[in-house]
Amino acid sequence: MTSCKTIDTYCPLYNMNCGKIYGIKVTANNHVCKDVSISTKNITIMTEPCPPNNVQANVNCQDNRGTVSWEISVGAVSYVAHLAGRDGHSLSCSTSDTFCNVTGLHCGVTYHTNVIAVGETLNSSSSTSVLLISAPCTAKDVAAHLDCYNNTAEVSWSPANGANFYKVTAVSRNAYLAFCQTDGHQCNLTELECGQVYNVTVESVSDRCQTETHAVVTFSTRPCKPERVEVDRQCGTSTAVMYWEERDEVELYVATATFGTGTTLRCNSTNSTCQFSNLYCGMSVEFSVTAYTNTCCSETSSTVVVQTEPCQPTDLVAFGLCDNETVTMVWSEARGALFYEATATGDLGYVESFRSNTTWSEVDLPCGQLFTFTVTAYDERCHSAASLPAQHKTGVCVPQHMQSYTRCEDSLGAVSWAASDGSESYLAVATGQDGHNHTCPTTTTGCTWDDLHCGEEYTVYVIAMDNLCTSTPSNTTSIRMAPCIPQNLVSSLNCTTKVASLSWNASETAEFYIVTAENNGGHEVHLSTNDTWTFISELKCGEEYFLSVQAADSECTSRPSPPSKLLSEPCPPTGISSSMNCVSNIAVVTWTGSAGTVFYTATLMPEDGQSKSCWSDNEHCGMPNVPCGQNYSVTVVASNSKCDSDPSEADTLQSVPCVPADVHVEVDCSTNEAVVSWSASDGALLYKVAARGTQGAASSCETRDLACTLTNLTCGQRYAVQVVAVDDICSSLPSPAVELRSVPCTPNIGSVVLDCVTNSALLDWTYAEGALYYIATARSSSGNVSTCNSNFTNCELSDLQCGQTYDVVTMASNDQCSSPPSSSLQVESGCVVKAFK
């Protein structure tokens, strides 16, 4: 509790506690009364938050992130933590929690840390400061230097802020470990393994944290001595391939081969092999290898001793006689050889090999081949390269497997044989029965003669030759030629039987003849005969045939003779279609043309009566004036210069119906309708009746009977009545017109003038269409009737009785009918005055 006194309307309050809510009361006093008048309004005031207590600061060594924490401060809305580094670097963070994480700390720096509580209006003073020490800095400029000879490595680095001492670790890829520790800036790694790549890390260590270097430094130790050294002698190539166990750290291997003469060969390799080429033949060689990196080399490997392959034989010679199958070979001795292998390879694939412990050999070889001879020297494991080749050719072989071929029809014969080993050319000879020869020199295994005589048989043999020798003749074969081609063919066609005949001249040596008839479409007729004539049927219509004859014996057939042309009868036309031109009464016939036709004849055949025909070289024709009302069968015949085809399949045609006759009209006066009748028309399926008035009125009807009623006639009109016959395609011409007069129209009464003196009435009316005259009638209720007739539109009704009421009507009439009565008009006649005496 705190208070203050004042004579003003305000005063300050001191020594208020932080983080408290105070209630304020004001008391008014004078010199008489005290503590009597107290303010009635409650007023509160909140002081600033208290500074946070128990402030703690820690650092996360892994990511160098600082964490500041504290206790809750009453009245605080949020908190602000301030970090001031001794290197001048400062950081802050704001939060509503009781801790705060700070990033971006400088490594190896001590920060003075305090916290302020933020109130709604006022902030607290700073808390007590604590120290936050960041993680030490990583070591820089790390370097490793290898000493190849004592197998140690010196690691150095630059000082790191915040570090108390350093740990150096080297780990190889094969998990070998080396370690040293120091508070200085370098240390030595000892007992390193050969052939390893070490990764070096330097850790900066403080009281609370240790920090590794980010950049890893590597170094490679001295390569290990190559192990598992082997040498593979590549027989026949003067080459040896050296192998050893390859290690990843080695950059270069240097292999050496030392001969007994003191000569040394070197081979550099980046892998596990090295090839020594062009080694001296027949000598002993010592092989070794050393591994290198960019700074160090290994010890030399163990030595491997190898004997090189035998030397190549030289001065090879092969010789023999043309008529002797034995060949002799001679050559010079080869260094390092234990024995020799000689090989004879023929140009046709024959191969023979044989061994010899001396420097010569003999062998029997087949005829007709050019042999290549080589000699190879052998030791217990390898052999030398083959010697330079020597060649020798054996004698020519006799041709074998004779086969003859003939194309009898072309006087062509051929002979073939298997290739004769060693031959360079051949001579084929064909000898006829009459002793004449045909020869054929060739370098191939076949010969063809195209000038052999027809009807001849030949004996054929072949001789093989090279530039030195000639073989004996081969076995013989035979070639037989075909009979000669028939000549002078004569052909004809019987139009009635549709059979062709063919004759020709006889061909010598022919045993029978083959006759062929072929058209351009590929249709063929074949037959054979022993005669020099034949008949041919089964020819297709409308085709041009080429007739040929071949002469044949038991083995050969001649070429076909020059063809004789023959035109078969035309084919019947197809696709027949007929129609009528209803207006012009012309029958039109169309069809699909047939092959071999010059012109066509179309015929209309009625069920009874005379036919009609038309001719055309096209695929249609027309026939006018076809009799009406008949059914026709329509056929078409195709013709050429010699024959007619069979009639086509028939089509049916119906001509135009005949015009109706005997048309008669009968008017029904009571209904103003007319009955039209007529005689039957041939070909009609339906009749149509049309009536046309002089003033444009029209009426029509249709029926399948011979009578029809016209309705809806207009009164007082003259009609022209015509009848048309109809089938399912055409209509006939209209019949001659017949006049029809409809019922006259009804007149309308105009006025009635009564004449009392004469007891008569003068009546007039309007003109009625169709009227020839009028009839007026006056009828009284007592039955008295008065009439008058007139050709005009008025008349006088006489003899009217006095004192009567008359109903007056009028009718129009022509020669046939009267109109319905007009509307009635009542008229009263006058009275008769009697005199009394």
ZAMARGU-4260 file (C-alpha; in steps of 0.2 Angstrom, whole numbers, plus 5000, padded with zeros to 4 digits):
<rodrens>
0) 5000/5000/5000 | 5006/5017/4996 | 4998/5035/4997 | 5002/5053/4994 | 4995/5070/4999
5) 4992/5086/4989 | 4982/5102/4989 | 4981/5100/4970 | 4970/5088/4960 | 4984/5076/4957
10) 4999/5068/4966 | 5013/5055/4962 | 5013/5038/4971 | 5031/5031/4975 | 5038/5014/4980
15) 5025/5004/4970 | 5029/4985/4968 | 5031/4979/4950 | 5018/4967/4942 | 5004/4973/4954
20) 4986/4980/4951 | 4982/4994/4964 | 4965/5001/4968 | 4965/5020/4969 | 4954/5030/4982
25) 4954/5049/4985 | 4948/5057/5001 | 4944/5075/5003 | 4949/5083/5019 | 4948/5101/5027
30) 4953/5108/5043 | 4937/5102/5052 | 4934/5085/5045 | 4945/5071/5039 | 4942/5054/5030
35) 4924/5058/5028 | 4922/5062/5010 | 4929/5047/5000 | 4928/5045/4981 | 4914/5033/4975
40) 4922/5028/4958 | 4934/5013/4959 | 4950/5016/4949 | 4964/5003/4946 | 4982/5005/4940
45) 4994/4991/4935 | 5013/4993/4937 | 5026/4988/4925 | 5030/4969/4924 | 5044/4963/4935
50) 5061/4958/4927 | 5061/4940/4922 | 5070/4928/4935 | 5080/4913/4933 | 5087/4917/4916
55) 5097/4903/4908 | 5106/4902/4891 | 5112/4886/4882 | 5119/4882/4865 | 5115/4867/4853
60) 5132/4862/4847 | 5126/4853/4831 | 5118/4869/4823 | 5126/4883/4834 | 5108/4888/4839
65) 5106/4897/4856 | 5091/4894/4868 | 5087/4907/4882 | 5073/4903/4895 | 5066/4911/4911
70) 5052/4911/4923 | 5035/4919/4920 | 5034/4938/4924 | 5017/4944/4931 | 5009/4957/4920
75) 5020/4952/4905 | 5012/4951/4888 | 5028/4946/4879 | 5047/4945/4881 | 5062/4951/4872
80) 5079/4943/4874 | 5095/4952/4870 | 5112/4944/4866 | 5127/4955/4865 | 5143/4947/4859
85) 5160/4951/4865 | 5165/4953/4846 | 5152/4967/4845 | 5139/4956/4837 | 5121/4957/4844
90) 5105/4947/4842 | 5088/4948/4849 | 5072/4937/4849 | 5054/4941/4854 | 5041/4928/4861
95) 5026/4926/4871 | 5033/4910/4879 | 5046/4908/4892 | 5060/4903/4880 | 5067/4909/4864
100) 5078/4901/4851 | 5092/4912/4843 | 5100/4908/4826 | 5115/4916/4818 | 5127/4915/4832
105) 5145/4919/4828 | 5156/4903/4832 | 5167/4904/4847 | 5160/4920/4854 | 5153/4924/4872
110) 5136/4933/4872 | 5130/4943/4887 | 5111/4938/4888 | 5097/4947/4897 | 5077/4947/4895
115) 5064/4961/4896 | 5046/4958/4900 | 5034/4968/4889 | 5018/4974/4897 | 5002/4982/4890
120) 5009/4999/4893 | 5025/4998/4902 | 5040/4986/4900 | 5051/4979/4914 | 5069/4983/4917
125) 5082/4971/4910 | 5084/4954/4919 | 5101/4949/4927 | 5113/4945/4913 | 5120/4927/4910
130) 5133/4921/4898 | 5130/4911/4882 | 5145/4903/4874 | 5143/4898/4856 | 5151/4882/4848
135) 5169/4884/4844 | 5173/4888/4826 | 5179/4874/4814 | 5197/4872/4810 | 5202/4881/4794
140) 5216/4877/4781 | 5217/4859/4785 | 5231/4850/4776 | 5239/4833/4776 | 5257/4829/4771
145) 5262/4811/4768 | 5280/4804/4772 | 5281/4789/4760 | 5297/4782/4768 | 5292/4781/4787
150) 5274/4779/4783 | 5267/4794/4793 | 5257/4809/4789 | 5258/4827/4796 | 5241/4836/4798
155) 5240/4855/4801 | 5227/4868/4802 | 5223/4887/4807 | 5218/4891/4825 | 5199/4891/4828
160) 5190/4903/4840 | 5183/4895/4855 | 5193/4879/4854 | 5202/4873/4869 | 5211/4858/4860
165) 5209/4848/4844 | 5206/4830/4839 | 5212/4823/4822 | 5205/4807/4815 | 5210/4798/4799
170) 5198/4784/4793 | 5202/4774/4777 | 5189/4767/4765 | 5193/4749/4772 | 5190/4756/4790
175) 5208/4757/4795 | 5209/4771/4809 | 5223/4783/4814 | 5221/4796/4828 | 5230/4810/4837
180) 5226/4825/4849 | 5234/4842/4853 | 5231/4859/4859 | 5243/4865/4845 | 5240/4867/4827
185) 5247/4851/4820 | 5250/4833/4824 | 5257/4817/4816 | 5247/4801/4811 | 5257/4785/4813
190) 5256/4766/4809 | 5247/4770/4792 | 5242/4755/4781 | 5249/4754/4763 | 5238/4757/4749
195) 5224/4766/4758 | 5215/4783/4755 | 5212/4791/4772 | 5199/4804/4776 | 5205/4817/4789
200) 5194/4827/4800 | 5199/4840/4813 | 5187/4843/4828 | 5188/4859/4837 | 5184/4856/4856
205) 5178/4868/4869 | 5171/4865/4887 | 5154/4861/4881 | 5155/4858/4862 | 5166/4851/4848
210) 5165/4855/4830 | 5171/4845/4815 | 5179/4853/4800 | 5166/4854/4785 | 5179/4851/4771
215) 5186/4833/4772 | 5205/4832/4768 | 5211/4815/4760 | 5228/4808/4758 | 5234/4792/4750
220) 5248/4780/4758 | 5261/4771/4749 | 5254/4758/4737 | 5256/4740/4742 | 5268/4728/4733
225) 5258/4720/4719 | 5252/4702/4723 | 5247/4686/4713 | 5258/4690/4699 | 5255/4678/4684
230) 5261/4678/4665 | 5250/4671/4651 | 5260/4666/4636 | 5249/4670/4620 | 5254/4656/4609
235) 5257/4660/4591 | 5257/4679/4594 | 5275/4682/4601 | 5265/4690/4615 | 5264/4688/4634
240) 5251/4695/4645 | 5256/4699/4663 | 5242/4699/4677 | 5242/4705/4695 | 5230/4710/4708
245) 5224/4727/4705 | 5222/4740/4719 | 5211/4756/4718 | 5224/4768/4725 | 5237/4764/4711
250) 5238/4776/4697 | 5252/4767/4687 | 5260/4750/4686 | 5277/4747/4678 | 5280/4729/4672
255) 5297/4723/4666 | 5302/4708/4655 | 5321/4703/4656 | 5328/4691/4643 | 5343/4680/4647
260) 5354/4691/4635 | 5351/4706/4647 | 5338/4715/4636 | 5324/4722/4646 | 5307/4727/4640
265) 5295/4739/4650 | 5276/4741/4649 | 5265/4754/4658 | 5248/4750/4663 | 5233/4758/4673
270) 5224/4742/4676 | 5229/4724/4682 | 5236/4718/4665 | 5251/4722/4654 | 5255/4715/4637
275) 5272/4712/4630 | 5273/4711/4611 | 5286/4705/4599 | 5295/4694/4611 | 5310/4685/4605
280) 5305/4667/4600 | 5313/4652/4609 | 5320/4661/4624 | 5318/4662/4644 | 5311/4679/4651
285) 5309/4685/4669 | 5294/4696/4673 | 5291/4708/4688 | 5280/4723/4692 | 5280/4739/4703
290) 5265/4750/4708 | 5265/4769/4707 | 5255/4784/4714 | 5258/4802/4711 | 5270/4803/4725
295) 5276/4785/4730 | 5280/4768/4723 | 5278/4751/4730 | 5291/4737/4732 | 5294/4727/4717
300) 5284/4711/4715 | 5290/4693/4715 | 5298/4687/4698 | 5289/4675/4686 | 5300/4665/4673
305) 5292/4661/4656 | 5299/4652/4640 | 5293/4660/4624 | 5285/4651/4609 | 5296/4642/4596
310) 5302/4652/4581 | 5293/4651/4564 | 5299/4638/4551 | 5306/4646/4535 | 5311/4641/4517
315) 5296/4630/4514 | 5296/4621/4497 | 5282/4609/4490 | 5284/4600/4473 | 5276/4585/4463
320) 5272/4578/4446 | 5256/4582/4435 | 5251/4563/4434 | 5257/4558/4451 | 5247/4562/4467
325) 5262/4562/4479 | 5269/4579/4485 | 5285/4582/4494 | 5288/4597/4507 | 5305/4603/4513
330) 5309/4617/4526 | 5323/4624/4538 | 5325/4620/4557 | 5316/4632/4569 | 5324/4637/4586
335) 5314/4630/4601 | 5304/4617/4591 | 5302/4599/4598 | 5292/4593/4583 | 5283/4600/4567
340) 5265/4600/4560 | 5263/4602/4541 | 5245/4606/4534 | 5239/4604/4516 | 5224/4615/4512
345) 5215/4613/4495 | 5206/4627/4487 | 5190/4616/4487 | 5190/4613/4506 | 5201/4597/4507
350) 5212/4598/4522 | 5225/4586/4528 | 5238/4588/4543 | 5253/4577/4548 | 5267/4578/4560
355) 5286/4576/4557 | 5301/4576/4569 | 5312/4580/4554 | 5312/4595/4541 | 5304/4586/4527
360) 5288/4576/4523 | 5278/4567/4509 | 5259/4566/4507 | 5246/4559/4494 | 5233/4572/4489
365) 5217/4571/4478 | 5216/4577/4460 | 5212/4594/4453 | 5215/4606/4468 | 5227/4620/4471
370) 5235/4616/4488 | 5242/4628/4500 | 5256/4620/4512 | 5261/4627/4529 | 5273/4621/4543
375) 5271/4625/4562 | 5284/4622/4575 | 5278/4615/4592 | 5285/4614/4610 | 5277/4606/4625
380) 5264/4620/4627 | 5264/4633/4612 | 5267/4633/4594 | 5275/4645/4582 | 5266/4656/4569
385) 5264/4645/4553 | 5277/4647/4540 | 5275/4657/4524 | 5264/4646/4512 | 5270/4636/4497
390) 5258/4630/4484 | 5256/4615/4472 | 5242/4610/4460 | 5237/4592/4457 | 5231/4585/4440
395) 5213/4589/4433 | 5199/4577/4438 | 5186/4570/4425 | 5169/4578/4424 | 5156/4569/4434
400) 5137/4569/4437 | 5132/4572/4419 | 5114/4579/4417 | 5105/4584/4401 | 5090/4596/4400
405) 5079/4600/4385 | 5067/4613/4380 | 5060/4603/4366 | 5049/4616/4359 | 5063/4628/4356
410) 5075/4616/4348 | 5086/4620/4364 | 5096/4607/4373 | 5108/4609/4388 | 5120/4599/4398
415) 5127/4601/4416 | 5139/4593/4426 | 5148/4594/4443 | 5163/4605/4444 | 5178/4596/4440
420) 5192/4599/4453 | 5207/4608/4445 | 5198/4613/4428 | 5199/4630/4421 | 5188/4626/4406
425) 5177/4613/4398 | 5172/4607/4380 | 5155/4599/4378 | 5151/4589/4362 | 5133/4584/4356
430) 5133/4572/4341 | 5117/4569/4331 | 5111/4552/4324 | 5116/4558/4307 | 5134/4561/4313
435) 5134/4580/4314 | 5141/4589/4329 | 5138/4604/4340 | 5152/4609/4351 | 5152/4621/4366
440) 5168/4628/4375 | 5164/4635/4392 | 5172/4640/4409 | 5156/4636/4418 | 5148/4619/4422
445) 5134/4619/4409 | 5132/4622/4390 | 5116/4626/4380 | 5113/4624/4361 | 5099/4633/4353
450) 5102/4627/4336 | 5098/4609/4338 | 5087/4601/4324 | 5069/4596/4328 | 5065/4578/4328
455) 5084/4573/4332 | 5092/4564/4347 | 5110/4568/4352 | 5124/4560/4362 | 5133/4572/4374
460) 5150/4571/4383 | 5162/4583/4392 | 5181/4586/4393 | 5189/4596/4408 | 5205/4606/4404
465) 5218/4617/4413 | 5233/4626/4406 | 5244/4610/4408 | 5232/4595/4407 | 5216/4588/4399
470) 5205/4575/4407 | 5198/4560/4399 | 5180/4561/4392 | 5166/4560/4404 | 5152/4547/4404
475) 5139/4551/4390 | 5121/4558/4391 | 5107/4560/4378 | 5096/4575/4372 | 5081/4572/4362
480) 5072/4586/4352 | 5053/4589/4350 | 5044/4585/4333 | 5043/4600/4321 | 5029/4613/4324
485) 5013/4609/4314 | 5009/4622/4300 | 4995/4628/4289 | 4981/4628/4302 | 4963/4631/4295
490) 4948/4634/4306 | 4929/4637/4305 | 4913/4638/4316 | 4896/4630/4313 | 4884/4643/4319
495) 4870/4630/4322 | 4880/4618/4333 | 4892/4631/4339 | 4906/4618/4336 | 4923/4624/4328
500) 4933/4613/4316 | 4952/4614/4314 | 4964/4605/4302 | 4984/4606/4299 | 4998/4598/4290
505) 5006/4583/4297 | 5023/4584/4307 | 5036/4571/4305 | 5040/4561/4321 | 5024/4567/4329
510) 5015/4553/4339 | 5000/4564/4343 | 4995/4582/4343 | 4989/4594/4357 | 4976/4607/4352
515) 4973/4623/4362 | 4960/4636/4360 | 4962/4651/4371 | 4954/4668/4372 | 4960/4685/4379
520) 4952/4682/4396 | 4962/4666/4399 | 4949/4653/4395 | 4957/4638/4387 | 4950/4622/4379
525) 4963/4608/4377 | 4962/4591/4368 | 4973/4579/4359 | 4971/4568/4344 | 4981/4557/4333
530) 4974/4564/4317 | 4978/4581/4308 | 4960/4588/4311 | 4948/4590/4326 | 4932/4597/4332
535) 4931/4610/4347 | 4916/4613/4357 | 4914/4621/4374 | 4919/4638/4367 | 4913/4653/4376
540) 4901/4664/4367 | 4907/4681/4360 | 4925/4678/4361 | 4940/4678/4349 | 4949/4662/4351
545) 4967/4658/4346 | 4969/4640/4340 | 4986/4632/4340 | 4993/4614/4338 | 5008/4606/4346
550) 5016/4590/4339 | 5021/4578/4353 | 5030/4561/4355 | 5033/4551/4371 | 5045/4563/4378
555) 5044/4580/4370 | 5031/4593/4364 | 5034/4606/4351 | 5031/4624/4352 | 5013/4630/4348
560) 5010/4633/4330 | 5006/4650/4323 | 4988/4653/4330 | 4972/4653/4319 | 4959/4666/4324
565) 4941/4661/4327 | 4927/4671/4332 | 4913/4662/4342 | 4895/4666/4341 | 4889/4682/4350
570) 4883/4680/4368 | 4865/4683/4372 | 4863/4701/4378 | 4859/4703/4397 | 4851/4716/4408
575) 4836/4718/4396 | 4825/4732/4402 | 4810/4739/4393 | 4799/4755/4396 | 4786/4765/4388
580) 4786/4783/4384 | 4768/4786/4389 | 4767/4803/4380 | 4774/4798/4363 | 4769/4779/4364
585) 4786/4773/4360 | 4793/4757/4368 | 4812/4759/4373 | 4822/4744/4375 | 4840/4744/4383
590) 4852/4730/4387 | 4870/4726/4392 | 4881/4724/4377 | 4888/4706/4374 | 4906/4702/4367
595) 4908/4699/4349 | 4893/4708/4343 | 4891/4719/4328 | 4873/4724/4330 | 4857/4719/4340
600) 4839/4715/4336 | 4826/4719/4349 | 4808/4711/4347 | 4791/4714/4355 | 4780/4699/4355
605) 4762/4701/4360 | 4752/4687/4367 | 4743/4686/4351 | 4745/4697/4336 | 4760/4703/4326
610) 4778/4707/4333 | 4788/4723/4332 | 4807/4724/4330 | 4820/4737/4330 | 4839/4736/4326
615) 4854/4745/4334 | 4873/4744/4335 | 4872/4752/4352 | 4864/4746/4368 | 4846/4753/4365
620) 4833/4756/4352 | 4815/4762/4352 | 4799/4756/4343 | 4785/4769/4340 | 4766/4766/4338
625) 4765/4751/4349 | 4747/4745/4350 | 4739/4750/4366 | 4733/4739/4380 | 4744/4724/4377
630) 4757/4714/4387 | 4773/4711/4377 | 4788/4699/4379 | 4804/4708/4375 | 4819/4699/4369
635) 4836/4704/4361 | 4847/4695/4349 | 4866/4699/4346 | 4873/4696/4329 | 4890/4697/4321
640) 4895/4695/4303 | 4892/4676/4303 | 4881/4670/4318 | 4866/4676/4329 | 4866/4673/4347
645) 4852/4664/4357 | 4838/4676/4362 | 4841/4685/4378 | 4831/4681/4394 | 4813/4689/4391
650) 4808/4705/4399 | 4789/4710/4400 | 4782/4727/4394 | 4764/4734/4395 | 4759/4746/4382
655) 4749/4762/4386 | 4731/4759/4390 | 4718/4762/4376 | 4708/4778/4377 | 4691/4775/4385
660) 4676/4775/4373 | 4657/4777/4373 | 4657/4790/4387 | 4640/4794/4393 | 4634/4807/4406
665) 4618/4806/4416 | 4613/4820/4427 | 4603/4818/4444 | 4593/4834/4444 | 4588/4831/4463
670) 4606/4830/4469 | 4615/4840/4455 | 4627/4825/4453 | 4631/4817/4437 | 4635/4798/4433
675) 4648/4796/4420 | 4650/4779/4411 | 4661/4771/4397 | 4667/4756/4389 | 4681/4745/4396
680) 4699/4750/4389 | 4712/4737/4386 | 4727/4738/4399 | 4717/4749/4411 | 4719/4746/4429
685) 4710/4762/4435 | 4700/4776/4427 | 4700/4795/4431 | 4686/4806/4426 | 4688/4825/4425
690) 4675/4839/4422 | 4680/4857/4419 | 4667/4871/4418 | 4667/4885/4406 | 4669/4897/4421
695) 4683/4887/4429 | 4674/4875/4440 | 4680/4858/4441 | 4675/4841/4448 | 4683/4824/4447
700) 4682/4806/4452 | 4692/4789/4449 | 4687/4771/4450 | 4691/4754/4444 | 4673/4751/4438
705) 4666/4758/4422 | 4656/4772/4430 | 4659/4786/4442 | 4649/4800/4450 | 4654/4818/4449
710) 4649/4828/4464 | 4650/4846/4470 | 4645/4852/4453 | 4642/4871/4452 | 4624/4875/4447
715) 4621/4882/4430 | 4638/4877/4423 | 4642/4869/4406 | 4656/4855/4409 | 4667/4846/4397
720) 4669/4828/4404 | 4684/4817/4399 | 4689/4799/4405 | 4708/4793/4406 | 4713/4775/4407
725) 4728/4772/4419 | 4739/4757/4422 | 4753/4756/4435 | 4765/4766/4423 | 4756/4776/4410
730) 4740/4785/4407 | 4730/4785/4390 | 4725/4800/4381 | 4709/4808/4387 | 4693/4802/4379
735) 4683/4815/4367 | 4675/4828/4378 | 4656/4825/4382 | 4646/4840/4388 | 4637/4841/4405
740) 4625/4854/4410 | 4622/4855/4429 | 4606/4860/4437 | 4602/4878/4434 | 4604/4890/4449
745) 4589/4895/4460 | 4583/4913/4455 | 4579/4926/4469 | 4562/4934/4468 | 4564/4953/4466
750) 4546/4961/4468 | 4527/4957/4465 | 4515/4971/4459 | 4497/4967/4462 | 4484/4972/4449
755) 4467/4973/4458 | 4457/4977/4443 | 4463/4962/4433 | 4466/4950/4448 | 4484/4947/4442
760) 4501/4950/4449 | 4517/4955/4439 | 4532/4946/4446 | 4551/4948/4443 | 4567/4939/4449
765) 4586/4939/4447 | 4595/4930/4433 | 4599/4912/4436 | 4614/4903/4428 | 4610/4889/4417
770) 4592/4894/4415 | 4584/4892/4398 | 4567/4898/4405 | 4558/4901/4421 | 4542/4894/4429
775) 4533/4905/4443 | 4519/4898/4454 | 4507/4906/4466 | 4498/4894/4478 | 4485/4900/4490
780) 4480/4892/4507 | 4464/4886/4499 | 4473/4876/4485 | 4471/4889/4471 | 4486/4889/4460
785) 4492/4901/4446 | 4508/4898/4435 | 4517/4907/4422 | 4532/4903/4411 | 4544/4915/4404
790) 4561/4916/4395 | 4564/4932/4404 | 4566/4937/4422 | 4547/4942/4424 | 4530/4936/4421
795) 4512/4939/4425 | 4502/4928/4437 | 4483/4929/4432 | 4467/4923/4438 | 4471/4926/4456
800) 4455/4924/4467 | 4451/4939/4478 | 4454/4940/4496 | 4467/4925/4496 | 4485/4925/4502
805) 4497/4917/4490 | 4514/4910/4492 | 4524/4914/4476 | 4540/4905/4471 | 4550/4904/4455
810) 4561/4890/4447 | 4574/4891/4433 | 4574/4876/4420 | 4584/4870/4406 | 4580/4855/4394
815) 4584/4842/4408 | 4582/4849/4425 | 4574/4863/4435 | 4582/4872/4449 | 4576/4871/4467
820) 4561/4883/4471 | 4566/4900/4476 | 4561/4907/4493 | 4543/4910/4494 | 4535/4927/4494
825) 4517/4930/4501 | 4505/4941/4491 | 4487/4945/4496 | 4475/4947/4482 | 4461/4961/4482
830) 4443/4960/4488 | 4427/4961/4476 | 4414/4973/4481 | 4396/4967/4477 | 4382/4980/4474
835) 4366/4977/4483 | 4350/4982/4474
</rodrens>
